[in-house]
């Protein structure tokens, strides 16, 4: 039941996020005027041809009504960095056909190609809820990750993580950069064990299932897009809202979702449990009954580049908890409410400083991860 509920909610969120995008594989313009739609079309072309960009990102997740917790439980993720690579590879990886690809080996092979054509310099800081930090002195207020991806090799800076490994294995370096040839590792795993990927799934659902929802015009009646600036500036701003409550009440959407899940279960030699599906779908309806996804994007009218974007969603579980209370006494008195906010800023379009491997990095031989080399195999110095 829980797995089915996760699948249903994941599919609903994927459907909404596709329609909420202002730049999609096929541009969704809704009822926009022709000249405003042209701005989105121009932006799609410009962003598709983009080879490098810098960014900063802020994500906040707040949950109210958590049992035994005073006040909202808040997770905050801040990130900054840059990436560069071949625009054709970017386009290939974001194409709807990739999501619908039914051959996992072929998909992973393309992913390896993308890794080798993609360089990134990323920093993430996760701030943990104050309630958790107060309960245990060993829990840090924040955790920082500094990552590099260069020519298919991934690197992790151990310096910010040193406090977490104070009592760890002496075999783990306490400082400096640690690297792994991720692309070669994936290739070797595929070569040695191709059969293990035959039944590979995402969220327990065949990847081809997501291809059914990649068309931004599917169920477009639940998406509304408007231009909100006054037209006098150098940028255009578009707001998009998506009505999940309406979507989950749509008989056509429900039939499509059930058909896809039934095909997936039958492919595994099983039969769909209609009672379980009904319960899971009802729970999804309750969870998303008062949920509206909103997104905003700002586009430079001269270049077509999207300079900023926001994304927000509130999930109010009041109706879901009311339904659960009919079957169980173990239900929170105050229904949890989850609020998700994301803010993204983009800059340095096609003008990012070269991203290079860190000097002196210790690179773990990928063969040792496969058992092709002895566990005692010495790491090599990348300097």
Residue pairs with C-beta under 8 A, 6 or more apart in sequence:
1 276
1 279
1 280
3 204
4 261
4 276
4 277
4 280
5 280
5 283
5 284
6 203
6 204
7 203
7 204
7 205
7 261
7 280
8 257
8 261
8 280
8 281
8 283
8 284
9 284
9 287
9 288
10 203
10 205
11 205
11 209
11 210
11 213
11 257
11 260
12 244
12 247
12 248
12 284
12 288
14 210
14 213
15 213
15 218
15 219
15 247
15 253
16 222
16 242
16 244
16 247
16 293
17 242
17 293
18 24
18 213
18 214
18 215
18 216
18 218
19 28
19 216
19 218
19 219
19 220
19 222
19 223
19 240
19 242
20 223
20 240
20 241
20 242
20 293
20 294
20 295
20 311
21 28
21 216
21 240
21 295
22 28
22 40
22 43
22 225
22 238
22 240
22 295
22 297
22 299
22 306
22 309
23 40
23 43
23 44
23 47
23 297
23 306
24 44
24 216
25 94
25 95
25 96
25 214
25 216
26 215
26 216
26 217
27 37
27 40
27 41
27 44
27 216
28 40
28 216
28 217
28 220
28 223
28 225
29 36
29 37
29 40
29 225
30 220
30 223
30 224
30 225
30 226
31 224
31 225
32 40
32 225
32 226
32 227
32 238
33 227
36 227
36 236
36 238
39 227
39 236
39 299
39 301
39 304
40 238
40 299
42 304
43 299
43 304
43 305
43 306
45 304
46 303
46 304
46 305
47 304
47 305
47 306
48 87
48 90
48 91
49 87
50 87
50 90
50 305
50 349
50 350
51 84
51 85
51 86
51 87
51 350
52 82
52 83
52 84
52 85
52 348
52 349
52 350
52 351
52 352
53 82
53 83
53 84
53 346
53 347
53 348
53 349
53 350
53 352
54 80
54 81
54 82
54 346
54 347
54 348
54 352
55 79
55 80
55 81
55 82
55 344
55 345
55 346
55 347
56 78
56 79
56 80
56 344
56 345
57 77
57 78
57 79
57 80
57 342
57 343
57 344
57 345
58 76
58 77
58 78
58 79
58 341
58 342
58 343
58 344
59 76
59 77
59 78
59 79
59 340
59 341
59 342
59 343
60 74
60 75
60 76
60 77
60 339
60 340
60 341
60 342
61 74
61 75
61 76
61 338
61 339
61 340
61 341
62 72
62 73
62 74
62 75
62 338
62 339
63 72
63 73
63 74
63 336
63 337
63 338
63 339
64 71
64 72
64 73
64 334
64 336
64 337
64 339
65 317
65 332
65 334
65 335
65 336
65 337
66 72
66 73
66 332
66 336
67 332
69 129
69 131
70 131
71 131
73 129
73 131
73 132
74 127
74 129
74 130
75 126
75 127
75 128
75 129
76 126
76 127
77 124
77 125
77 126
77 127
78 124
78 125
78 127
79 122
79 123
79 124
79 125
80 122
80 123
81 120
81 121
81 122
81 123
82 120
82 121
82 348
82 352
82 353
82 355
83 118
83 119
83 120
83 121
83 122
83 352
83 355
84 118
84 119
84 120
84 352
84 354
84 355
85 114
85 117
85 118
85 119
86 117
86 118
89 113
89 114
89 117
89 118
90 114
90 118
92 98
92 110
92 114
93 110
93 111
93 114
96 211
96 214
96 215
97 211
98 107
98 110
99 207
99 210
99 211
99 214
100 207
100 208
100 210
100 211
100 212
100 214
101 107
101 207
101 208
102 206
102 207
102 208
104 197
104 198
104 200
104 207
105 190
105 194
105 197
107 207
108 186
108 190
108 197
109 187
109 190
111 186
112 152
112 183
112 186
112 187
115 149
115 152
115 182
115 183
115 186
116 151
116 152
116 183
118 149
119 149
119 150
119 151
119 355
120 147
120 148
120 149
120 355
121 147
121 148
121 355
122 145
122 146
122 147
122 148
122 149
123 144
123 145
123 146
123 147
124 144
124 145
124 147
125 142
125 143
125 144
125 145
126 142
126 143
126 144
127 141
127 142
128 139
128 140
128 141
128 142
128 143
132 139
133 139
133 140
133 141
140 163
140 164
143 160
143 161
143 164
144 160
144 161
145 156
145 157
145 160
145 161
146 156
146 157
146 159
146 160
147 154
147 155
147 156
147 157
148 154
148 155
148 157
148 177
148 355
148 357
148 358
149 155
149 182
149 355
150 355
150 356
150 357
151 183
151 357
152 181
152 182
152 183
152 184
153 179
153 180
153 181
153 182
153 183
153 357
153 363
154 179
154 180
154 182
155 177
155 178
155 179
155 357
155 358
155 361
156 177
156 178
156 179
157 176
157 177
157 358
158 165
158 172
158 173
158 174
158 175
158 176
158 177
158 178
159 175
159 176
162 174
162 175
165 172
165 174
173 362
176 360
176 361
176 362
177 358
177 360
177 361
177 362
178 361
178 362
178 363
178 364
179 357
179 358
179 361
179 362
179 363
179 364
179 382
180 363
180 364
180 366
180 369
181 363
181 366
182 366
184 366
185 366
185 369
185 370
188 366
188 367
188 370
188 372
189 196
189 370
190 197
192 370
199 268
201 207
201 264
202 210
205 260
205 261
205 264
206 263
206 264
206 267
209 260
209 261
209 264
212 218
212 256
212 260
219 247
219 250
219 252
219 253
221 246
222 242
222 243
222 244
222 246
222 247
222 250
223 240
223 241
223 242
223 243
224 240
224 241
224 242
224 243
225 238
225 239
225 240
226 238
226 239
226 240
227 236
227 237
227 238
228 237
228 238
228 239
228 296
229 235
229 236
229 237
234 300
234 301
234 302
235 298
235 299
235 300
235 301
235 307
236 298
236 299
236 301
237 296
237 297
237 298
237 299
238 296
238 297
238 299
239 294
239 295
239 296
240 294
240 295
240 296
240 297
241 292
241 293
241 294
241 295
242 292
242 293
242 294
242 295
243 292
244 288
244 291
244 292
244 293
245 288
245 289
245 290
245 291
245 292
247 253
247 288
248 254
248 281
248 284
248 285
248 288
248 289
249 285
254 281
257 281
258 272
258 277
258 281
261 272
261 277
262 272
265 271
265 272
266 272
282 323
283 320
283 323
286 317
286 319
286 320
286 322
286 323
287 315
287 317
287 319
287 320
288 315
289 316
289 319
289 320
290 314
290 316
290 318
290 319
291 313
291 314
291 315
291 316
292 313
292 314
293 311
293 312
293 313
294 310
294 311
294 312
294 313
295 309
295 310
295 311
295 312
296 309
296 310
296 311
297 306
297 308
297 309
297 310
298 306
298 307
298 308
298 309
299 305
299 306
299 307
300 306
300 307
303 349
305 346
305 349
306 346
307 345
307 346
307 347
308 343
308 344
308 345
308 346
309 342
309 343
309 344
310 341
310 342
310 343
310 344
311 340
311 341
311 342
311 344
312 339
312 340
312 341
312 342
313 339
313 340
314 337
314 338
314 339
314 340
315 337
315 338
315 339
315 340
316 335
316 337
317 335
317 336
317 337
317 338
318 335
318 337
320 335
321 331
321 332
321 335
321 336
322 335
324 331
325 331
357 382
358 382
359 383
360 381
360 382
360 383
361 381
361 382
361 383
362 379
362 380
362 381
362 382
363 379
363 380
363 381
363 382
364 379
365 373
365 377
365 379
365 380
367 373
367 377
368 374
368 375
368 377
